[in-house]
Amino acid sequence: MVTFNHLDDGTAEGVWRGSERLGATPELNLRLPRFTKLVLVSAHPDDETLAAAGLLQRASRHGLEVRLLVATDGEASHPDSSTHTPAQLAAIRGSELDHAMGTLAPAAKIRRLGLPDGRVADSRELLKQAILAECADAPDPAGAGAAAAEAEQGQTLIVAPWRADGHTDHDAAGEAAAAAAAESGSTFLEYPVWLWHWGTPDSSRVPWSSMRRLTLAATDIAGKERAITCHFSQNSPLSDLPGDETLLSPEMISHFRRPYEIFIDAAGSMMPDGDERVKWAQAQFDAVHQDLAEPWAAPEAWYEERKRLLTIAALPAREYASALEIGCSTGVLTRDLAQRCRRILAVDLSEEAVKTAARRNADLPGVKTMQLAVPGQWPTDSFDLIALSEVGYYLDRGTLLKTLDLMLGSLAPAGTLVACHWRHQITGWPLDGDAVHDFLRSDGRLKTRGIYTEEDFILEVFTVVQDGP
């Protein structure tokens, strides 16, 4: 669990701005026309202004119905104040919120739940139900019988504090909102606030793979600045007396004066498209492999070793002439596959991973390692074995279908497709292991020859359905 004190210096904004990974954060693929309503949840008055003022303005400008649900009145911001009671602070912060929202989204409907500041976790279910109530009357212009492609119209977008922000109220509000989004089928985004204070660019707690950037127009930057100044009780001292100190230091506020806002897309529903997505994914995996020589501890972890042994044992043929391994990472599985294959082409999106894999298997003459961005780049060879291991969930359904088409076009009639994937949530990506295998299994061109499923992973061997009787 993260612990921090808002009075600490925290991480300087210059450190964050100097981060290559923050600079490489992809643009949020928002596609606002598919939504009719934005339900924005804040734990305290000002969270929405600091972290999502640009989104609020854009949603309002695009004609979305904007609803702000504020969990607490923020009455505990200065618990040691001798000049202001909690009730007075609540009234002040409520007035500040009204003025700020008048700048950002004048037509927004604001609902204050008045939960105890610092104890939102005690009312998580109540907050979830309140969020569901705000979502319930979202119109559906496409109609009840609309096709799936049309059903995107009329959706509700729920935006809430990040579930791992480190502040108990933020974490609880995010958890309640995530549960409400899952129950209502709404799209869900999260915003970090205190991460910028306690986190650092090299921290493993930073959810880089699910971070998205919303670039702000000049008018939105100006509007956000006006809204931030409305929250004077947080940006300046209540008085010169002890206990009335400024809650949000200039350094803390500087994190929110960027020309963009950062959102966390844990479901991977707003990933970039096309070439931008490929470049971003390559940068992500290169960074992972630069940080750790073996990001998944493949050579020594018993889980990884056992999974490889099961994968090799599941292959139905004693020997294969030519194999393609998609997503070879550092080449550990490649080396095991080489025991059963005369030739292997091992490919990966990451240049860093390919370098490591090539070094690991340099003594194996039948192994060739190549950097390819599948499915946009594809080998011309034919294969009697294709391995898709721990990579399918990094594709969306469209690119997974393209990859499957290419695999079937390259697979010999009597060939084998083996797929193996982790079954738990893959944060920041649109699919998980079960979804990948459900997708493959539902394709009429494939037949499952064997399947092994346990709590952590699923291993499945497919063959090609032959035409004719």
Secondary structure, DSSP 8 states (H G I E B T S, - for coil): -----TTS----HHHHHT-HHHHT--B----GGGEEEEEEEESSTTHHHHHHHHHHHHHHHTT-EEEEEEEE--TTSSTT-SS--HHHHHHHHHHHHHHHHHHH-TT-EEEEEEE-TT-GGGGHHHHHHHHHHHHHT---TT-TT--TTTTTTTEEEEEEE-TTSSSHHHHHHHHHHHHHHHHHT-EEEEE-STHHHH--TT-TTS-GGGEEEEE--HHHHHHHHHHHHH-HHHHS-S-SSTT---SS-HHHHHTT-SSEEEEE-TT-TT---HHHHHHHHHHHHHHHHHH-SSTT-TTT-HHHHHHHHHHHHH-SSS-EEEEEEES-TTSHHHHHHTTTEEEEEEEES-HHHHHHHHHHTTT-TTEEEEE--TTTS-----EEEEEEES-GGGS-HHHHHHHHHHHHHHEEEEEEEEEEEE-S--TTSS--HHHHHHHHHH-TTEEEEEEEE-SSEEEEEEEE--S--
